[in-house]
Amino acid sequence: MTTSIQSLRSKSIRQAKLKLDQHRELGLKSPLNIFQVAELLDNIRYSEEKLSDEPQGFALILN
């Protein structure tokens, strides 16, 4: 995978975590509903899994 795609995934993770932190701080005043929060959490989990799986796949190609 190219570095630019990894960078985009890292950026999306950072942005999602920032939105969740803001949601946590605002509490009931947060504009996010439960479905949006769940989607952010899913995006973080999916992106982090992809980032952790990719170096292993790349190492297998080299061996």
N, C-alpha and C positions, 0 to 999 in steps of 0.2 A: 504494500500500500504506500502511496506517496505521502510525503511529509505534509503536503498541503491538506490532504483529507484528514490526517491525524490532527493537524492544527485546528481544523474546523470542528472536529469532534470535541477536542479539548475546550475550545471556545464555547461550544454549545453546553458542555457540562458546567463550565464556570457560570454562564448566564443563568442556567436553570437553578444552580445552587444559590445564586444571588437572589433570584426571585423567591425561592423558598425561604431564605433568610429574612427577606423583607416581609413575607407573609407571616412568618413566625413573630416578628417584632410588632406588626400591626394588629395581630390577633383578630378580633371580630371586625375590625375596621378594614381588613384586607379586601381588595376587590376580587381576589381569586376565590372560586368556589371549589368544592371538594373534588370535582372531576378534573379541573385544571391542575390542582395540586397533585392528584394521582398521575396525570399525564406527565408532569414534570419529573416526578419520581421514577416513572417508567423509562423516560428518556435518559435520565442519569444512569439508571441501572443498565439499560441496553448499551449505551455508549461506553460505559466503563468495562462491560464484558467484552465488547468488540476490541477495545484498546488492549485489554489483557490477553486476548486470544491471538491477535495478529502477530506479535513478535514470535510466538511459538510456531506458527504456520510458516513464517519466513525462515526460521532456523531449520525447519524440516526440508525446505526447498534447497538450502545451501548444503545440507548433509547428503 
